Amino acid sequence: MLARTALAVSLLSLAACQSTGPQTAAPAAPAAAPAAAPPPAWQQGRSPDQANSKLAPHAGRMTATPASEIPIANYKLPPGFKAEVWATGIPGARAMVRGDSGKIYIGTRAIGRVYEVTDTGAQRTSRVVVDKLNQPAGVAMKDGALYVIAIDKALRFDGIEKNPNVAPVDMTAAFKLPKEQHHNWKYIAFGPDGKLYVPFGAPCNICEPPAEYAQIRRYNADGSGMEVIARGVRNTQGFAWHPATKEMWFTDHGRDWMGDDTPEDELNRLTKHGDFYGFPYCHANGVPDKDIKKPNPCDGVTLPVATMGPHAAAMGVHFYTGNMFPAEYRNVMFVARKGSWNRTKKFGFDVVTVRMDADGKNAKIEPFMTGFLDPASDTFSGRPTYFLQLPDGSLLVSDEQLGAIYRITYAR
């Protein structure tokens, strides 16, 4: 028994010695190639024959532009109207809202700031209210409180005009903001009903959007009572309510990569809650999508009151109610067209008026503020974006590209 045990140990030792001897290594498996990074969101929907296109979104200017570098003399208006540089040093300025004391709050996208502008009469000064947010484009005022909505954050600054250092109330959980970023920078506003209207754009250029996107919602001021009032809205960046009818009108950006001239941006009117405005199947005045197809794609779609031009980036909407401008401008709609990128020849970069019949039909679009785009060189200086009417009837226009605010006045 002991002999057999000794023999077994010897054999095991020999095997162990053999196993530590020289071995021929198996060839190493080739390292897996790193996964290709997904294309940027703005390239989604681009066809193979467009793969070498040099079209791309225009980079915004994230530094202050001195007033001396703003070509205000190039900006043209109808006779009797005048434009002046009212405020500068507000990089990325977009939507504006005015508090009871006259302070103005301005949202941005890429730079992540909300500004406060104070008018002392002789000059305008600005400060940063909050910084390092994720595209805090949405600003609104109600009962002395400033509401700020970014892609992933909803904040309320109570009594901010009297207490500039007030800590914000975080309301993010109440609003249940979906997480996707593309087209989810937001324009927000309180409607005549006292509710807060918030859009949630399609998280793509063209796709079948998840149920919580491509829509406009309204909430109670505390974030409760959410209702979806419009669906099939790809990317609205501006809306307003007609002073007489109280109907809501809104712009909507058409998809990219379907050609220079199609589909056009839209100007829509909400006549019934729950209306469907076509995305992703039907665009503009009944243009079927080339990628997302279904039978009779425009059946049941609420078509726009007017189209605003191809890739125009129609932004802010404002109905003029002041007394400074001539009477024929009363209740006339102003629309800012920030300007195209997905077009070989640029389009937009202006402010237009829209006049329509009492029933909202027969809309007529006319230029109002031009000169931001130089057609000869196909280059632009500024990009008009949003409006704010002051108590004296003058009209402020923000310029996201130059970080400036222009004041439009009229004198006979």
Beta strands, then each sheet from edge to edge (+ up, - down):
strand 1: 81-87
strand 2: 96-98
strand 3: 104-106
strand 4: 114-119
strand 5: 124-130
strand 6: 138-142
strand 7: 145-149
strand 8: 154-158
strand 9: 169-170
strand 10: 189-190
strand 11: 196-200
strand 12: 215-219
strand 13: 227-231
strand 14: 239-241
strand 15: 248-252
strand 16: 264-270
strand 17: 275-276
strand 18: 282-283
strand 19: 287-288
strand 20: 306-310
strand 21: 314-319
strand 22: 333-337
strand 23: 350-355
strand 24: 364-369
strand 25: 373-374
strand 26: 379-380
strand 27: 384-389
strand 28: 395-399
strand 29: 404-410
sheet 1: 1+ 29- 28+ 27-
sheet 2: 2+ 3- 4+ 5-
sheet 3: 6+ 7- 8+ 9-
sheet 4: 10+ 11- 12+ 13- 17-
sheet 5: 14+ 15- 16+ 20-
sheet 6: 18+ 19-
sheet 7: 21+ 22- 23+ 24-
sheet 8: 25+ 26-
end
